[in-house]
Amino acid sequence: MYIPKHFKITDKEIMYDFIEKNSFATLFSNHNGEPYATHLPFTLDRRNDFLYSHFAVQNEQWKDIGNQKVLVIFQGPHCYISPSWYETNKAVPTWNYVAIHAYGQMEVIENKQEIFNSLLDMVNKYEDPESSYNLNDVDSTFIEGMSRGIVGFKVKITEIEGKAKLSQNHSIKRQELIIKQLENTSDQNNQEIAELMKKNRR
């Protein structure tokens, strides 16, 4: 990923926080000689630097992915920045955003308990804490049957890079003008970028 020095995220823990918050990602590999992508939810094992997810067994991307270096892209908030918000007319539009690229080797999980644990972690992550649903309460025979329809896997993160393009290459005065405009809209992406810009400015 092209990352000018103004926008580079260097703290791994910040990138991991971002992954956990924006955990629906895109997994890229080379499949049958062509670029191929699947959109998947992920969980993160921070201690061991693993990403966990699963394919539908009918998605044949998993069949030739094992010996490849794969790329998982986590996309965060993003928004258009209008030059009309600046204090000058010598400007052009741009886009602010945050993205994390994680690279690594994918390993298909064969151990049934490890697959179940990864599914349990995912359900616990996304299920409402007030919900009565618990994967441990589901009939084990049913779970076993459904598990035959997926291919669990983990990606050992060997390289990670992050980019937060938040107008750092502009003056504080101009950043404040941008934040004010973003906060005056109801768009969630605009609001999140404004908040990130304020935190980044401190």
C-alpha positions as CSV (number, residue, x, y, z in Angstrom):
1,M,0.0,0.0,0.0
2,Y,1.3,3.5,-0.8
3,I,1.6,5.3,2.5
4,P,3.1,8.8,2.6
5,K,4.9,9.4,5.9
6,H,2.1,11.8,7.2
7,F,-0.4,9.0,7.1
8,K,1.5,6.0,8.3
9,I,0.2,4.1,11.4
10,T,3.2,2.5,13.1
11,D,1.7,1.2,16.4
12,K,0.6,-2.4,16.0
13,E,-1.8,-2.2,18.9
14,I,-3.6,0.7,17.3
15,M,-3.9,-1.4,14.1
16,Y,-5.2,-4.3,16.0
17,D,-7.8,-2.1,17.8
18,F,-8.9,-1.0,14.3
19,I,-9.2,-4.6,13.0
20,E,-11.3,-5.6,16.0
21,K,-13.6,-2.6,15.4
22,N,-13.8,-3.0,11.6
23,S,-13.6,-6.8,11.4
24,F,-15.6,-7.4,8.2
25,A,-12.8,-7.6,5.6
26,T,-11.7,-8.7,2.1
27,L,-9.4,-11.6,1.7
28,F,-7.3,-11.6,-1.6
29,S,-5.4,-14.4,-3.1
30,N,-4.4,-15.8,-6.5
31,H,-7.0,-18.4,-7.5
32,N,-6.7,-20.4,-10.8
33,G,-4.2,-17.9,-12.0
34,E,-6.4,-14.8,-11.4
35,P,-6.9,-12.3,-8.6
36,Y,-9.7,-13.5,-6.3
37,A,-11.4,-11.9,-3.3
38,T,-13.9,-13.1,-0.6
39,H,-15.7,-10.8,1.9
40,L,-15.6,-12.3,5.4
41,P,-15.9,-11.5,9.1
42,F,-12.8,-12.1,11.1
43,T,-11.7,-12.5,14.7
44,L,-8.3,-11.6,15.9
45,D,-6.0,-13.6,18.2
46,R,-3.8,-10.7,19.3
47,R,-1.4,-12.8,21.4
48,N,-0.5,-15.1,18.6
49,D,-1.0,-12.8,15.6
50,F,-3.7,-14.9,14.0
51,L,-6.8,-13.9,12.0
52,Y,-9.6,-16.5,12.1
53,S,-12.5,-17.0,9.6
54,H,-14.1,-19.6,7.4
55,F,-15.1,-20.1,3.8
56,A,-18.3,-21.7,2.5
57,V,-17.0,-25.1,1.3
58,Q,-18.4,-24.4,-2.2
59,N,-16.1,-21.3,-2.5
60,E,-13.1,-22.9,-4.1
61,Q,-10.7,-20.1,-3.2
62,W,-9.5,-22.2,-0.2
63,K,-8.4,-25.1,-2.4
64,D,-5.2,-23.4,-3.8
65,I,-4.6,-20.8,-1.1
66,G,-2.4,-22.7,1.3
67,N,1.0,-22.0,-0.1
68,Q,0.4,-18.3,-0.9
69,K,1.0,-15.0,0.8
70,V,-2.5,-13.6,1.2
71,L,-3.8,-10.1,1.8
72,V,-6.6,-9.2,4.2
73,I,-7.9,-5.6,3.9
74,F,-9.8,-3.9,6.7
75,Q,-11.6,-0.8,5.6
76,G,-12.7,1.8,8.1
77,P,-14.6,5.1,7.9
78,H,-14.0,7.2,4.7
79,C,-15.4,10.4,3.3
80,Y,-15.1,13.1,0.6
81,I,-13.3,16.3,1.6
82,S,-14.5,19.4,-0.4
83,P,-12.0,22.2,-1.2
84,S,-14.9,24.6,-0.6
85,W,-14.3,24.1,3.1
86,Y,-10.8,25.6,3.0
87,E,-9.7,29.2,3.5
88,T,-8.3,29.3,-0.1
89,N,-9.6,28.6,-3.6
90,K,-6.2,27.0,-4.6
91,A,-7.2,23.5,-3.7
92,V,-8.7,20.3,-5.1
93,P,-11.0,17.6,-3.6
94,T,-9.6,14.6,-1.7
95,W,-10.8,11.6,0.3
96,N,-10.0,10.9,4.0
97,Y,-10.0,7.3,5.1
98,V,-8.4,4.6,7.3
99,A,-7.3,1.1,6.1
100,I,-5.2,-1.7,7.4
101,H,-3.5,-4.3,5.2
102,A,-2.6,-7.6,6.9
103,Y,-0.4,-10.1,5.0
104,G,0.3,-13.7,6.0
105,Q,0.1,-17.4,5.3
106,M,-3.3,-19.2,5.4
107,E,-3.7,-22.5,7.1
108,V,-6.8,-24.7,6.8
109,I,-8.0,-25.8,10.3
110,E,-8.5,-29.5,10.5
111,N,-9.1,-29.8,14.3
112,K,-12.9,-29.8,15.0
113,Q,-12.5,-28.3,18.4
114,E,-10.4,-25.4,17.1
115,I,-13.0,-24.8,14.3
116,F,-15.8,-24.7,16.9
117,N,-13.8,-22.4,19.2
118,S,-13.3,-20.0,16.3
119,L,-17.0,-20.0,15.5
120,L,-17.8,-19.5,19.2
121,D,-15.5,-16.5,19.3
122,M,-17.1,-15.1,16.3
123,V,-20.7,-15.5,17.6
124,N,-19.7,-14.1,21.0
125,K,-18.1,-11.1,19.2
126,Y,-21.1,-10.2,17.1
127,E,-24.1,-11.5,19.0
128,D,-25.9,-8.9,21.2
129,P,-24.8,-9.5,24.9
130,E,-28.5,-9.4,25.8
131,S,-29.4,-12.1,23.3
132,S,-30.4,-15.5,24.5
133,Y,-28.5,-17.2,21.7
134,N,-25.5,-19.3,22.7
135,L,-23.7,-21.6,20.3
136,N,-22.9,-24.0,23.2
137,D,-26.6,-24.6,23.5
138,V,-27.2,-25.6,19.9
139,D,-27.6,-29.3,19.3
140,S,-24.1,-30.8,18.7
141,T,-25.3,-33.0,15.8
142,F,-26.7,-30.0,14.1
143,I,-23.5,-28.0,14.6
144,E,-21.5,-30.9,13.2
145,G,-23.7,-31.1,10.1
146,M,-23.5,-27.4,9.5
147,S,-19.7,-27.4,10.0
148,R,-19.3,-29.8,7.0
149,G,-20.5,-26.8,4.9
150,I,-17.5,-24.6,5.9
151,V,-13.7,-24.6,5.7
152,G,-12.3,-23.0,8.8
153,F,-8.9,-21.3,8.5
154,K,-6.4,-19.0,10.2
155,V,-3.9,-16.5,8.8
156,K,-0.7,-16.0,10.6
157,I,0.0,-12.3,10.3
158,T,3.6,-11.8,9.1
159,E,3.3,-8.2,8.0
160,I,0.9,-5.4,8.8
161,E,0.6,-1.8,7.6
162,G,-1.8,0.9,8.3
163,K,-2.8,4.2,6.7
164,A,-4.9,7.0,8.3
165,K,-5.3,9.7,5.8
166,L,-6.8,12.5,8.0
167,S,-5.6,15.7,6.4
168,Q,-2.3,15.6,8.5
169,N,-0.6,17.2,5.5
170,H,-2.7,20.4,6.0
171,S,-2.4,23.1,8.6
172,I,-4.2,22.8,12.0
173,K,-6.4,25.7,11.0
174,R,-7.5,23.9,7.9
175,Q,-8.0,20.6,9.7
176,E,-10.3,22.5,12.1
177,L,-12.3,23.8,9.2
178,I,-12.7,20.3,7.8
179,I,-13.8,18.9,11.2
180,K,-16.4,21.6,11.6
181,Q,-17.9,20.8,8.2
182,L,-17.9,17.0,8.8
183,E,-19.5,17.4,12.2
184,N,-22.4,19.5,10.7
185,T,-23.6,16.4,8.7
186,S,-25.5,13.4,9.9
187,D,-23.4,10.9,7.8
188,Q,-21.8,8.3,10.1
189,N,-18.6,8.1,8.1
190,N,-18.2,11.9,8.3
191,Q,-18.8,11.9,12.0
192,E,-16.2,9.1,12.5
193,I,-13.6,10.8,10.4
194,A,-14.1,14.0,12.3
195,E,-13.6,12.2,15.6
196,L,-10.5,10.5,14.3
197,M,-9.1,13.8,13.1
198,K,-9.7,15.4,16.5
199,K,-7.9,12.6,18.3
200,N,-5.0,12.6,15.7
201,R,-4.6,16.4,16.2
202,R,-3.8,16.1,19.9
